[in-house]
Amino acid sequence: MVDTINTAIRLMCKAHKAGRLGMADDLGMTIDQFHNHMYRKCGSRFFTLDELMKMEELSGTACLADFFATRHGKLLVDVSAVNEVDKVDLYDIEMKASAAAGELAIAKIAAASDGVIDSKERKTLSALFHTKMRHQIHGFLGFMALYGVGVAEHSVDMFVANGRKIDASGMQIEVQEI
């Protein structure tokens, strides 16, 4: 869960093969220019949306998308290769979902042990819950794809509202003719 844009940038730089220096170089900036943009120093503007998207592409992450999802109280779920899932892949996805559910259960017990859930425990529980839901939704969509229901090609990521509503406008499920 990425809760600030600077955290997203930091994580994208960390994932870049050459780190922050390489990210700056790939954007055509010196490290000082990069820092000036990031921290809005010396009268510099913040990064443009194109620069942020390029950082995400260069890093091979979805940190920017995760930031926007978190900002709007949504959950980002990766379903990029769900159409090519087989039973072995589905088993692996289900095992990850089970492991995430176990981690969440252990964290809930530990957090509730003193009768109060503080802000650090809340963040940990929220992050573990998001991980569990990502794996669970990915597994469900993989199951559907395995048995003849495909996820539309343009729908790589799906946002699910955490709360009372579900926003599935970015997802289309289609039945494939056999």
C-alpha positions in Angstrom: 0.0 0.0 0.0 1.5 3.3 -1.2 0.1 6.2 0.8 2.2 9.2 -0.6 3.5 10.1 -4.0 7.0 10.5 -2.6 6.8 7.0 -1.3 5.8 5.8 -4.7 8.7 7.6 -6.3 11.1 6.2 -3.7 9.9 2.6 -4.3 10.1 3.1 -8.1 13.7 4.3 -7.7 14.5 1.4 -5.4 13.1 -1.1 -8.0 15.1 0.6 -10.9 18.1 -1.5 -11.9 20.5 1.5 -11.3 18.6 3.1 -8.4 17.8 6.7 -8.1 20.8 7.8 -10.1 19.8 5.6 -13.0 16.2 6.8 -12.8 17.3 10.4 -13.0 19.6 9.6 -15.9 16.9 7.8 -17.8 14.6 10.8 -17.3 17.4 13.1 -18.7 18.1 14.8 -15.4 21.0 15.1 -13.1 20.5 13.7 -9.6 20.3 17.3 -8.3 17.5 18.2 -10.8 15.7 15.0 -9.8 15.8 15.9 -6.1 14.8 19.5 -6.9 11.7 18.1 -8.7 10.9 15.5 -6.0 11.2 17.9 -3.1 10.1 21.0 -5.0 13.3 22.9 -4.2 14.9 25.9 -5.9 11.6 26.9 -7.6 11.4 23.6 -9.4 8.1 22.1 -10.4 7.0 18.6 -9.3 7.3 15.7 -11.8 4.8 15.7 -14.7 2.4 12.9 -15.1 4.4 11.7 -18.1 7.6 11.6 -16.0 5.8 9.7 -13.2 4.4 7.2 -15.7 7.9 6.8 -17.3 9.3 6.1 -13.8 6.7 3.4 -13.3 7.5 1.9 -16.7 11.3 2.0 -16.1 11.0 0.4 -12.6 8.6 -2.3 -13.7 6.3 -1.6 -10.8 2.7 -0.4 -10.3 3.6 2.0 -7.4 2.0 5.0 -9.1 -1.2 3.1 -9.8 -1.1 1.8 -6.2 -0.8 5.3 -4.9 -3.8 6.5 -6.9 -5.8 3.5 -5.8 -5.0 4.1 -2.1 -5.7 7.8 -2.5 -9.2 7.0 -3.6 -9.8 4.1 -1.1 -9.5 1.5 -3.7 -7.6 -1.8 -4.0 -5.4 -2.4 -7.0 -5.5 -6.0 -8.2 -3.1 -7.4 -10.9 -4.9 -9.6 -13.4 -2.5 -9.1 -16.2 -1.9 -12.8 -17.1 -5.1 -14.2 -15.9 -6.2 -15.5 -19.3 -3.1 -17.8 -19.5 -3.5 -19.4 -16.1 -3.4 -23.2 -15.7 -4.3 -25.5 -12.8 -0.7 -25.3 -11.4 -0.7 -21.5 -11.6 -4.2 -21.4 -10.0 -2.9 -23.7 -7.2 0.0 -21.3 -6.6 -2.3 -18.3 -6.5 -4.6 -20.0 -4.0 -1.6 -21.0 -1.8 -0.5 -17.3 -1.8 -4.1 -16.3 -0.8 -4.1 -18.8 2.0 -0.7 -17.7 3.2 -1.8 -14.0 3.2 -5.0 -14.9 5.1 -2.8 -16.7 7.7 -0.5 -13.7 8.0 -3.5 -11.5 8.5 -5.0 -13.7 11.1 -1.7 -13.8 13.1 -1.4 -10.1 12.9 -5.0 -9.6 14.1 -4.4 -11.8 17.1 -1.2 -9.9 18.0 -2.8 -6.5 17.5 -5.8 -7.4 19.6 -3.7 -8.9 22.4 -3.4 -5.7 24.3 -7.0 -4.6 23.6 -6.1 -1.6 21.6 -5.1 -1.3 17.9 -2.7 1.6 17.5 -1.9 3.4 14.2 1.2 1.2 13.4 -0.9 -2.0 13.9 -3.7 -0.5 11.8 -1.4 0.2 8.9 0.1 -3.3 9.2 -3.4 -4.9 9.3 -4.6 -2.8 6.3 -1.5 -3.7 4.2 -2.0 -7.4 5.0 -5.7 -7.2 4.2 -4.9 -5.6 0.9 -2.4 -8.3 0.1 -5.0 -11.0 1.0 -7.6 -9.4 -1.2 -5.3 -9.0 -4.1 -4.4 -12.7 -4.1 -8.0 -13.7 -3.5 -9.4 -11.7 -6.4 -6.5 -12.8 -8.7 -7.4 -16.4 -7.8 -11.0 -15.9 -8.5 -10.4 -14.3 -11.9 -7.9 -17.0 -12.7 -10.4 -19.7 -11.9 -13.0 -18.0 -14.1 -10.5 -17.7 -17.0 -9.5 -21.4 -16.6 -13.1 -22.5 -17.0 -14.0 -20.3 -20.1 -14.7 -16.8 -18.8 -12.1 -14.3 -20.0 -11.1 -10.9 -18.7 -11.0 -8.3 -21.5 -7.5 -7.5 -22.8 -7.6 -3.8 -21.9 -8.6 -4.6 -18.3 -5.1 -5.3 -16.8 -5.9 -3.9 -13.4 -9.2 -3.7 -11.5 -10.1 -1.4 -8.7 -12.2 -2.7 -5.9 -13.6 -0.2 -3.4 -12.8 -1.0 0.2 -16.0 -0.1 1.9 -19.6 -0.5 0.9 -19.4 0.0 -2.8 -17.7 -2.0 -5.5 -16.4 -0.1 -8.6 -15.9 -2.7 -11.3 -16.2 -0.2 -14.2 -12.6 -1.0 -15.3 -13.3 -4.7 -15.6 -15.3 -6.6 -18.2 -16.0 -10.3 -18.1 -17.0 -12.0 -21.3 -18.1 -15.5 -21.9 -16.1 -17.2 -24.6 -18.0 -19.3 -27.1 -16.8 -22.9 -27.1 
